[in-house]
Amino acid sequence: MQDLQHCTVLREEAVDALLWRPDGIYIDGTFGRGGHSQLLLRRLGAAARLVAFDKDPQALAAAQQITDPRFEIVHSSFARLREEMAQRGIQQVAGVLLDLGVSSPQLDDAERGFSFQADGPLDMRMDPSRGESAAQWLARVSQPQLTEVIRDYGEERFAQQIAKAIIARRERLGPLTRTRELAEVVASAVKTREPGKNPATRTFQAIRIYLNQELEELEVALAAALTLLEAGGRLVVISFHSLEDRKVKQFLKKHAQAPRLDRRLPLRAAELPAPLLKLHARVRASAAEIAENPRARSALMRSAERMA
């Protein structure tokens, strides 16, 4: 299969925010097609180390092309950062980068089933070798659960109508197996939508996030990254929709504040715990980058530094 082109979003900005110690150990939690990793390797010192993660077999194949001895690719979710680093005897790292969402090659490859733009198998798994496909899940899910998923993970106000239409279609004609079938059912249930936005956008997002446990894995990865960061270490996260960004924002804000204490305890000022993170200004893609890659318009980068 041809390698579909991928434009790494906020490439320079993410690496600038992440790299502060050229000889450190760094983690790229989502290798994708290696845009961030390759730039990092060009700027890291000879004693540095870069460990990248990805669940996608095609991303792993792309990573095999990197022969740099400082680089290692791990076939796993970034939710296993802590366990995988422990297996390698690594207790602390200088930086962790998480570039969330779906890559352009995944979206543009109809066989992966992530997009309604072209017809393909209704899959949506980040790792097609593991777990349940969208088609398999839709063949058994109940209407109440489907409504909940579309509402909570897609922030879709027509969730109930869409779920009802999908279940009715399944009972009448059998399980949905193609992306175009799902998109058409959603379009029939959504009577109004903002101009320029496909009616199926939020439903496809919701099913993908649910099947891949994206928000749950993000929560685990953020907590793991915080425990792995050395003093001065950087955490950089690029998100593409409000659900992701809300999780990241809440996590960073929580750890940028001093922990709440029982004021009845007789602690001196010097004994008060300090915040764990120092937040940096958030960054969006430039107009020039958006013109070159329209998918960058929804990208938002948040970063923070681990305090001593």
C-alpha positions in Angstrom: 0.0 0.0 0.0 1.3 3.5 -0.8 2.4 5.7 2.0 -0.2 8.5 2.1 1.3 11.9 2.7 1.3 13.2 6.3 1.9 16.8 7.3 3.1 17.0 10.9 1.2 19.7 12.7 3.1 22.3 14.8 6.4 20.4 14.0 8.9 23.1 14.9 6.8 24.6 17.7 6.4 21.2 19.4 10.1 20.4 19.2 11.1 23.9 20.4 8.8 23.5 23.4 10.0 20.0 24.2 13.8 20.0 23.7 15.7 21.8 26.5 18.5 19.3 27.3 20.1 17.9 24.1 21.6 14.8 25.8 18.4 13.8 27.5 15.9 10.9 27.1 12.8 11.9 25.3 9.4 10.1 24.5 7.4 10.7 21.3 4.1 9.1 22.5 2.6 9.1 19.0 5.1 8.4 16.2 2.7 8.7 13.3 4.9 9.1 10.3 7.8 10.4 12.4 7.7 14.2 11.7 8.4 15.2 15.3 10.8 12.3 15.9 12.9 13.0 12.9 13.3 16.6 13.8 14.1 15.7 17.4 16.8 13.3 16.2 18.4 16.0 14.1 18.6 18.4 17.1 19.4 15.9 19.9 23.0 15.3 21.0 25.0 12.1 20.5 24.3 10.8 24.0 20.5 11.4 23.8 17.8 8.7 23.4 14.4 8.8 21.8 11.7 6.2 22.5 8.6 6.5 20.3 5.2 4.7 20.7 2.5 3.8 18.2 -0.3 1.3 17.9 -0.6 1.6 14.1 1.2 -1.2 12.1 1.8 1.3 9.2 3.4 3.7 11.6 5.6 1.0 12.9 6.7 0.1 9.4 7.6 3.8 8.8 9.6 3.8 12.0 11.7 0.8 10.9 13.2 3.1 8.2 15.0 5.0 11.0 18.4 3.4 11.6 19.6 6.0 14.2 21.0 4.0 17.2 19.5 6.6 19.6 16.0 5.8 18.4 13.6 3.0 19.4 10.0 2.3 18.4 7.6 0.5 20.7 4.4 -1.2 19.4 2.1 -0.1 22.2 -0.2 2.7 23.4 1.2 5.7 25.2 -0.9 4.6 28.1 1.9 2.2 28.8 4.6 4.8 29.1 5.5 3.9 32.7 5.6 0.2 32.2 7.6 0.3 29.0 10.1 2.8 30.4 10.5 0.6 33.5 11.2 -2.4 31.3 14.1 -0.4 29.8 15.4 0.7 33.2 14.4 4.3 32.6 13.1 6.1 35.7 13.1 9.7 34.4 13.0 11.5 31.0 13.7 15.0 29.8 10.5 15.3 27.8 7.2 13.7 26.7 5.4 14.7 23.5 1.8 13.5 22.8 0.3 14.4 19.4 -3.3 13.3 19.7 -5.9 12.3 17.2 -5.8 10.6 13.9 -3.0 11.1 11.3 -3.6 12.1 7.7 -2.6 8.7 6.4 -5.1 7.0 8.6 -7.9 9.5 7.6 -7.0 9.3 3.9 -6.8 5.5 3.7 -10.4 4.4 3.0 -9.4 0.8 4.2 -9.0 2.1 7.7 -12.6 3.2 8.0 -11.9 6.4 9.9 -13.4 8.8 7.4 -16.8 9.3 5.7 -15.0 11.0 2.7 -14.5 7.7 0.8 -16.2 4.4 1.2 -14.3 1.6 3.0 -14.7 -1.1 5.7 -16.2 0.2 8.9 -13.1 -0.4 11.1 -11.8 2.7 12.9 -9.2 0.8 15.1 -5.8 2.4 15.6 -4.4 -1.1 15.7 -6.4 -3.3 13.3 -4.9 -6.4 14.8 -6.5 -5.9 18.2 -9.9 -5.2 19.6 -13.3 -4.8 18.1 -14.0 -3.0 14.8 -16.7 -0.3 14.5 -18.8 -2.7 12.4 -18.6 -5.5 15.0 -19.5 -3.1 17.8 -22.4 -1.5 15.8 -23.8 -5.0 15.1 -24.4 -5.6 18.8 -24.6 -2.3 20.6 -27.9 -1.3 22.3 -29.7 1.9 21.4 -29.2 3.5 24.8 -25.5 2.8 24.8 -25.1 4.1 21.3 -26.9 7.3 22.2 -24.6 7.8 25.2 -21.4 7.2 23.1 -22.5 9.6 20.3 -23.6 12.2 22.8 -20.6 12.0 25.2 -17.8 11.4 22.8 -19.1 13.3 19.8 -20.9 16.2 21.7 -23.7 15.5 19.2 -27.1 17.1 20.0 -28.9 14.7 17.7 -27.4 11.6 19.4 -30.7 10.0 20.2 -32.1 10.4 16.6 -28.9 9.1 15.1 -28.8 6.1 17.4 -32.4 5.3 16.7 -31.8 5.5 12.9 -28.7 3.2 13.1 -30.5 0.5 15.1 -33.6 0.7 12.8 -31.3 0.3 9.8 -29.6 -2.7 11.4 -32.9 -4.4 12.2 -34.3 -3.7 8.7 -31.2 -4.5 6.5 -28.7 -6.1 8.8 -25.4 -4.8 10.3 -23.6 -1.8 8.8 -20.3 -2.8 7.3 -19.2 0.3 5.2 -18.4 3.9 6.1 -20.7 5.2 3.4 -23.6 3.2 4.8 -23.0 4.8 8.3 -22.6 8.3 6.9 -25.9 8.0 4.9 -27.8 6.8 7.9 -26.5 9.7 10.0 -27.3 12.2 7.3 -30.9 10.9 7.1 -31.3 11.5 10.9 -29.6 14.9 11.1 -31.9 17.5 9.6 -29.8 20.5 10.1 -26.0 21.1 10.4 -23.7 24.1 10.2 -22.6 25.0 6.7 -19.5 23.1 5.4 -19.7 20.4 8.1 -20.7 16.8 7.2 -23.5 15.5 9.4 -21.5 12.4 10.1 -18.5 14.2 11.5 -19.4 14.0 15.2 -20.7 10.4 15.0 -17.5 9.1 13.4 -15.5 11.0 16.0 -17.5 9.5 18.8 -17.3 5.9 17.7 -13.5 6.2 17.0 -12.8 7.7 20.4 -14.9 5.1 22.2 -13.5 2.1 20.4 -9.9 3.2 20.9 -10.4 4.4 24.5 -8.7 7.6 23.5 -9.7 9.7 26.5 -9.1 7.0 29.0 -5.7 6.3 27.6 -4.9 10.0 27.5 -5.6 10.3 31.3 -3.3 7.4 32.0 -0.6 8.8 29.8 -0.7 12.3 31.3 -0.3 10.9 34.8 2.5 8.6 33.7 4.3 11.5 32.0 4.2 13.6 35.1 5.8 10.8 37.2 8.5 10.2 34.5 9.6 13.8 34.0 12.8 14.9 35.7 13.1 18.4 37.2 13.0 20.8 34.3 11.4 18.2 32.0 8.8 19.2 29.5 5.4 17.9 28.7 3.9 18.9 25.3 0.5 17.9 24.1 -1.2 18.7 20.8 -5.0 18.1 20.7 -7.5 18.5 17.9 -10.9 18.6 19.5 -12.5 20.0 22.7 -12.8 16.7 24.5 -9.0 16.0 24.3 -8.1 19.6 25.1 -10.4 19.8 28.1 -8.7 16.7 29.6 -5.2 18.2 29.0 -6.2 21.7 30.3 -7.7 20.3 33.5 -4.7 18.1 34.1 -2.2 20.8 33.6 -4.2 23.3 35.7 -4.6 20.9 38.5 -0.8 20.3 38.8 0.1 23.9 38.3 -1.6 24.8 41.5 -0.3 24.0 45.0 -2.1 21.0 46.5 -4.9 21.8 48.9 -4.0 21.2 52.5 -5.9 20.9 55.8 -5.3 24.4 57.2 -5.6 23.0 60.7 -2.2 21.3 60.2 0.7 23.2 61.8 2.8 23.5 58.7 5.4 26.2 58.3 5.6 28.1 54.9 8.7 26.2 53.9 6.9 22.9 54.3 4.0 23.8 52.0 4.1 21.6 48.8 4.9 23.6 45.6 3.0 23.2 42.3 4.4 20.4 40.2 4.1 22.1 36.8 4.9 25.6 35.4 2.6 26.2 32.4 3.7 27.7 29.1 1.6 29.8 26.7 -0.7 27.7 24.5 0.1 27.7 20.8 -2.0 27.4 17.6 -0.9 26.8 14.0 0.1 29.8 12.0 -2.0 31.1 9.1 0.8 29.9 6.8 0.6 26.3 8.2 -3.2 26.2 8.0 -3.0 27.4 4.4 -0.6 24.5 3.6 -2.4 21.9 5.8 -6.1 22.8 6.6 -6.3 20.1 9.3 -3.9 22.2 11.4 -6.7 24.8 12.0 -8.1 22.8 14.9 -4.7 22.0 16.5 -3.9 23.4 20.0 -0.6 22.8 21.7 -0.3 23.1 25.5 3.0 22.6 27.3 4.4 22.7 30.8 7.7 22.3 32.7 8.2 20.0 35.7 9.2 22.0 38.8 12.1 20.8 41.0 
